[in-house]
Amino acid sequence: MELRKAPRYNLRLPFRIVRQGHQSVSVAGETRNLSAKGVLFKSETPLRVGDLVEYVITLPSAPGPEGPARLHCLGKVVRFGRNAEIAATLERYEFVR
């Protein structure tokens, strides 16, 4: 029985952690899936459950002068799993160019 609050979409998109807690970082990764409530991503950065994270997901875009859209997000780590997969909430976000 599925208990998730929002459907997940299997999307492999460029992902970057830009802040971990109060510390600025720049750690690249890739999403595994995405929902309206959170993201599962793969990254080698050491994170702990409960850590606050600020991250950016680069969305695919049509060819044009604007370039790719980015989803700038704030969340909290809720799970650190096998194969360096990390689940984080998506509590606040904004689209940026």
Order of alpha helices (4+ residues) and beta strands (2+ residues): beta-beta-beta-beta-beta-beta-beta
